[in-house]
Amino acid sequence: MTLEDILRLLHVLGATVLFGTGAGIAFFMVMAERSRDPRIITHVGGIVVLADTVFTATAVVLQPLTGYGLARAIGWPLDEGWIVLSLALYVFTGLFWLPVVWIQIRLRDLAKRAVAEQTPLPAAFDRLYRIWFAFGFPAFFAVIAIFWLMLTKPDIRLF
């Protein structure tokens, strides 16, 4: 196995972890919220925060490193249009992901407080949940666009 093969494998695995963890987190949070049960939301929210920390954050750091190494190993110039656009979409995704991480922590904590106080979920929970839900769509579609760019490598002239 060559260095290029290893970097390509790590890059694809990282992209898969980012997409798969994001989709899984979204599914489980939506299902937990639909229950309206603060105990379930607290439990699932804790797992979601842990998964984002262990899997998503690790992949977020490694993805640009493996991408850079792969581009260098293959000889792609970093100012290639599809690479620049992929990086721009990666940053765009991150701008939605960072607030989502904070929101997930707040949702978990609000549900935990409702459990401790034996009260229903507060209105702040519903407001934050709507923002969390809305922020998922631009990030999700940006990641799909990055996959498309990586797979097709279209000739995009930016400079």
N, C-alpha and C positions, 0 to 999 in steps of 0.2 A: 504494500500500500504506500502510495507516494504522499508527500506532504499535502499536495493539492487534494488528493482523495480524502485525507483526514479532515482537512479544513472544510471541504464541501460537505462531508457527512456531519461535522459539528455545526455548520451553519444551517443545514436543513433541519437537524434535530432541534436547534435553538428556535428556529422559526415555528416548528411544530409545537414546541413547548409553549411559546408565546400565544399562538393561536388557540391551541387546545386548552391551556389553562384558562385563558380569557373566556372562551366559550363555556367551559365547565363552571367557572366562578359565576358567570352571568346566569346560567341555568339554575344553579343551586340557590343563588340569592333571590332570584325571581320566585322560585318555588317556596322558599322559606317565607318571603314577604306575603305571598298569597295566603299562607296559613293564618296570618295575623296573630300568631302565637308568639309572644315575646321570648318564651323559653326556646322554641325552635330557632327563631331568628338569632338569638344569642349564641346558640351552639353552632349553627351554620356560619354565622358571621365570624366567629373565632376561627373556624377552619378556613374560610375564604381569606382572611387576613394572613393566616399562616401560609397558605398556598401562594398568595401573591408575594410574600416575603421570600419563601424558599425557592419557588420555581420561576415566577415572572421576573422578579428583580435580578436573579442570577442570569437568566436568559437576556434580559435587557442590557446587562453589562457585557456579556460575552458575544452577543450578536454583531455589534460593530467591529469587535476585535477579529472575529473569524471572517467577517466580510472583507475587512481590510487585508488580512492575510491571504485570503482567497484571491482577491483582485490582484495583489502583488504576485502571487504564485502563478496566476494565469497570464498576467501581463495586461490586464485591463487598466486603462487610465482612469484615475479617480474622478476626472472631470467628464467622463462619459455621461451622456444625458440621462440614461435610465438609472445609473448609479446615483447621480445627483438628485434626481426625482425620488428615488427610493429613500435616500437619506432625509430629504425634506419631509416625506410622508412619515418616516420613522420619528422625526422630531414632532411632527403634528400629532401623531398617535400618543407620544409621551406627554404632550400638553393636555391631553384628555385623561391619560392614565393616572398621572400624579394626583389630580384632585379626586379621582375615583378611589384611590387608595385611602386618602384621608376620609372621604365620605363613608367608605366601608367600615372604617374604625369607629366613626361617629355613630353609624347605624347600629353596629354591634353594641356600643356603649349605651345608647339610648334604650335598646331592647333590654340590656342587662339591668339598667336602672328600673325599667318598668317591672321586671321580674322581682327585683329586690323590694320595690314599693308596692307590689301587687296592684299595679294600675295598667290601664290600656296603653298602647303605644301613643306617644305624644304627637301633636301636629307637626312638630319639627322633624320627626321621623319621616312622615309622609312627604314633606317638602324636600328633604334631602334624598329620599328614595327616587323621587321624580327626576331630580338632577342627575343622580347616579345612572338611572335608566337611560336618560337622553344622551348622556356623554358616551355611552357605550356604542351608539350607532356610528358616529364619525370615526371613532378609533377602529371599529370592526371593519368598516368599508375601506379605510386606509390600509389596513393590514392585507386585505384581499388584493388591493391595488399593488401593494409591494410584492406579493406572491406573483401576480401577473407580470410585473416588471422583471422579477428575477427569472421567471420561466421563459419569457419571450424575448427579453433584452432588445426592445425595439430601438431603432435608430432615431433618437430624439436629439435634435440640434438645439442646444441651449446657449452656446457661446460661439 
